[in-house]
Amino acid sequence: MRHAFREVIDDETLPEVGHFHIEVYLEHHFANTGLIGGGPDSVFAYEFKSEWDTGNQVFSINANEATALQMGSAPYGAYGLSYFRSLSTKRQGVAVHFPHANFGILMCPQVDCEKAIIFKDCVPTEFLDQILATYQIAMEGVAVLSETKFQLIRSER
């Protein structure tokens, strides 16, 4: 992904960013815990994770001292992604949040099989809340909640 972002930065005529990678796997007897779709089922589940590049920042850390590293900022070329997966057996999808730009993208074939849905001006918790309120899809994943904090979050039910 770093290569793709560098190509876009270096050549403003490129129409899109490529090399985008999302993993899926089959998880037998996925416990749906009362969300849309009902009880246990055998489904494809998307992986959730976060990826981070702090850009060209230089960090100085004192020996034997616990130090939280900051996530970086856009002027340094930093970027990050938080991946979320659906908890529904009927509406499976993945959502990606870009914390430095405060927007997210939902990709769910049962909602729109041709294009992603963009949510602007939202932090991760607002992003998941908007997906749940608009499409009734509960999501979970690792989100950035502050300059130095990642946390597993789920949509509120």
Order of alpha helices (4+ residues) and beta strands (2+ residues): alpha-beta-beta-beta-beta-beta-beta-beta-alpha-beta-beta
